[in-house]
Amino acid sequence: MDKQYDVVALGELLIDFTENGLSGQGNPLLEANPGGAPCNVLAMLNRLGKKTAFIGKVGNDQFGKMLKEVVEESGTDVSGLAMDEQVHTTLAFVHTFPDGDREFSFYRNPGADMMLTKEEVDPEIIKNARIFHFGTLSSTHAGVREATRYAIDVAKENGLLVSFDPNLREPLWESLDQAKEEILYGMSRCDILKISDNEMEFMTGTTDYNKGVEMLREQFDIPLICVTLGREGSRAFYKDMIVEAAPFVREDTIETTGAGDTFEACTLNYILEHGLEDLTEENLKEMLTFANAGASIITTRKGALKVMPEKAEIEKVIRER
C-alpha cells in the first residue's frame, strides 16, 4: 500500500545561534540558523526526493513562525507542528572551536519543543509513513516523553520501521543516568540505530566500537546499527557483517553541525530504496560511502537545514575521490 510519507520525525525544532564573525565594536555576531536534528534529517531526505512530515512544537513568536516557514519551504509537511501561545521557541547558542567541533548553551527552561503533549500527536500522520524517526531531546521531560512514547507505539503497531539517533546533549538532562535510561529505551524500540563514537563510549564504557556493539546486541535486537566515527569514517553492523567506509576529510570544514543528521538521512534514504531485509556487504559499503560523502559536504557550510547537499553534489564527491 502506498504511504503518503516516506519518513515522519518527531522532536525538537529550534534556533541555533551560530557565531559569524565580529561586529565593528568587536562583539560576536550571531546568526539565527534553523536547527533541530529531526528536521535536519527530513530536509536532507527532501533533497533526495523523499516525502516527509514533522511532529513537534514551537512558540507562536517570531522564531517559531520563521521555523515553520523554513521547514515548510524545505519540503516537509508541517501539519503536525503545534504553536505554543505561552512558551517561547527553544534557542541554542553554538560555540565553534577552531577544529570545527562545538559546544551548546540552551535556552529551554522551558522551551516550546518540550511542551508537546500526547494529545497533540496526530496518529494518522504516523500511520501514513514508512519510517518513524526520533532522538532523545524529546524525552528529557515528562510531558514530551509521553508524547514521544505514544508516537513510537503508534509506529510499532502500524508496522513502520523505527529509526533512532540518541543525539546526546548533556546540558539538557537533569542527570546523565536519566539520559542513559532514555537512550536504552530508544534502543529497545528501534530497527535502525545511528550512534556516534562518543555516545557509544557513554553507553558502553569502551572505545572498541565493535565490542561496544556486541554489548548492545546482547541486550537489544537491532537489525542495523551505524556507528559514526567523525574523521575516521563510519561502520555498519548488520547480521554477522561489519562493514567500514572511509571518511571524506575536507580541508574546508568549518563546523560539524548537521553532519550526523545528513549521514542519518542518507542511510534512511538507502533503506527506503533497498529495504532492511537482505542487505549485502556491497550494499552497506555503498550506503556508508554515500552517507559519509553527504556528511562531509555539510561540514563546509554554516548551519544545516537550509544548506543540505543535492544528490548530484554527493555523487560528484564520491567520483572525485
N, C-alpha and C positions, 0 to 999 in steps of 0.2 A: 504493500500500500504506500502510495506517495505521501510523504510528510511535507508539511508547509515549510518547516525549518530543518536545516542540517544540524545546527548546534544552537542550544539555548544555554545561556550562562546566568548565574545569579551571583551577586556580590556587590563590592564597593565601586562607586563611581565618584571621583573626587578631583580636586585641582592639585597638581604637582607644581609648586613654585620652584622653578629651577634657576640657578644663577646664570646671568647672561651679561657678564662684564660689569664695569663700574660706571657710575654717573660722573658728571663733571666735578662733583664735590667729593668723589672718591667713595661714594656709598655703593654697596652691591645692588645691581639691578636684577629684579626677579621677574621671570616670565611665567604667566599663568598657563601651564600646559594641561590639557585634559588628561586625566590619568585614572588608574584603577585597573588592575590586572585583567579581570574578566572582559572588560570592553576592549582592551588592547588585543586580546586573543580574538574576539569577534571581528574587530576591524581588519586584522590580518586575514581571517577567513573570508571576509567580504572581498578582499583584494584577489583572493584565489577563486572567486566565483561562487562561493557558498552562500546560503541564506541563513541569517542568524537573528536571534531575538535576545533581549536582555531583560532581566528582572532585578529591580533594585530601587533605591530611594535617594533623592537629592533634596536639598532645601528649595522652597519656592522663592529663590533670591537670584541676584544677577548671575552668580556662578552656576547655580542649578539650571537656570534657563539656558545658559551658554552650553553646559554639558549635554543637555537634552538635544539641543540643536546639532552639536558636533557629532554625537553618536548617531543621530538620525541621518546626517549627511554622509557618514561613513558607510551607510547601507544597512544598519541594524534596526530591526523593529523595536520601537520603544514603548509599545502599548502596555508593557508590564512595568514601566518606570513610574513610581509614585513620587509626588512632590509633597514635602512636609511644610506645613504652614508655620510651625513653631521653631523647628530646629534647623540651623544653618547647614549648608553643604560642607562636607568634610574637606579640610585643607591639609596638604602635606608640604613641608619645606624640605627640599632636597639639597644637601651639601655635597658637591662633587669633589673628589680628591684628584690629584694630578694623574693617577693611573686610570681614571675613568670610573673607579668604584665610588660608592656613595653611602651617605647615611641620611636617615629621615627624622624629621621632627613633625609630629602630627598634632593638628588642632581638631580634636574629636572627643570632646568631653561634655555633652555628647556631640556626635556629628550625624547628619541626616541618614547616612548609609546604614548606621546601626539601629535605626528606628523602624526598619522594615518589619512588619508583623506577618504572621502566618496567614491572616485573613487577606492580606494584600497580594499574596502569591496566587496567580491565576493558573490553576492546574491544566487548563486547556492549552495554554502556550507550551507547557512541558510535554503534554501528550502528543503535540503536533511536531515533535522534534525527533531526531535520530540519536543525538548525543546530548547529555546534560553535563555541563562543566561548572566546577566551583572551587573555591580556595578556602583558607581558614579565616580571612578577615571578616567573613560573615558568620563567624562562630565565636567571636570574642565576648559577646554579651548575650544574656538570656533570651530576649525577645527575638533578635535576628537569628540566633542559633536555632530556635524553634522553627522559624520560617525556613531556614536552610534545610533542616532535617525533614521537614514536611515535603519540601521540593524534591529531595533525594528519594524519599519514599514513593512519591508520585512517579518519578523517573523509573525506579526499580519495578514498580507494579506494572508499568506500561512497556517494559522491555527495552528501554533506552540503554545505550552504553553510558557508563558514568565515568567522567574524567575528573581527576583531582590534582591540584597543584598546591602543596602546603603553603607556599609563599609566606614563609615565616617573617613577621615583622615584630621583633622582640618588644619594642616600646609599647605596643598596643595591648599587651597581655598583663593581667593582674599578676600572674605568676607564670613562670616557664613550665611548671608542672601542668598547668591548665592548657597551655599551648600544646604540650606533648599529648595530652589526653585527646584534644580535638583532632590533632594530626592522626593519631591512632584510629579515631572514629572514621575519619575520611578514608584511611587506608582499608578499613574493614568493609567499606561500601563501594569501592571503585573498581573499574575494569582496566583503566589506564591511569598510571601514576607518573607524573613528571616531577622529579625531585632534584634539587641542586646538591652539589657536593657538601656545602656547609650544613644543609638540612639533614643530609644522610648522617653526617657526623653527630649532629644534635640528637638524632633519633636512635642511633646505634652505637655511638661512642667509638667508632672506628673510622680510619681514613682508608682502609682497604674496602673499596666500594663493592667489590664482588662478594666479599664476606658479609658486608652490611646488607646487601640484597638477600643473601641466603638467610640472614637473621629475620628479615622482614617476611620472607616467604614461608618461614616456619610458622609464622602467625597468621599470614593472610594469603589468600589465593588470588593474586592479582595477575591477570593474563599478560599485561605488558607494563614493564617498568622502564622508564627512560631516566638516566642519571646525567645531568648536565655538569660538565667539569670545567666551565669557563674557558680559559686559554688552552685547556687540554682536550677540548672536543666534547664528545658525548658517548654514552654507551646504552645499548638496549638489551634488556633481559626478557626473553620470550621463550616459553617452553624450556628446552635444555640448551638454548643458544645464548651466547653472549657476543654481541656484535659491537665493535667500536668504530667510530668515524672521526677522522682528524678535523681539527678546527680550521677555520679560515681566519687567521690572525691578521688584523688590519693595522697598518701604520697610522691610519687616520681616525682611529677610535677616539671619541670624545667623552662618551658616557655609556654606561651599560643598561640604563633604564629601558625596559621593554624587550631586552634580549631573550629572557626566559619565556615571555609571552609570545614572542614571534616564533620561537622554537616550538612551543606548545601548539600553536595554531597550525604550523606546518605538519606536525605529527598527526594532529586530528584530521587534517585535510587528507593525509595519506590513508588513514584508517577509513575515512568516509569513502575513499575511492577503491580500497583493496580489501576492506573488511578486517576482522580481527581473528579470523578462524585459521587460515592456512598461510601465514607469512613465512617466507623463506629467508635465509641469511642475506641473499641478494636484495630482497625487499627491504629488510631492516637497514641495510647499508645505504640503500637509495633514500630511504625515509630520513635517516640521520644526516646524511650529506646535505640534502635539501634544507633540512631544519637548521643545521649549523651555518649554512651559507646565508639563509634568511636572517638569522640572529646576528651574524657578523655585519650585515648591512645596517641594521637599526642602530648599532653602536657608533656609527659615524654621523648620526643625526641627533639633534636636540629633541627631546620628547619622544613619543611613541605613537599614540593613537592616530594622529593626523599624518604621520610620515612613514607608514608601513610600506615596505618594498612591493613592487609588482612582481608577478611570476617571472616575466621575461628578464628582469634585473637579476633575480636569484639564479636563473639558468645560465645567465652570462657569467656570473661569478664562478659557477661550477666549471663551465667550459674553459675559462681563462686560467684555471688553477695551474 
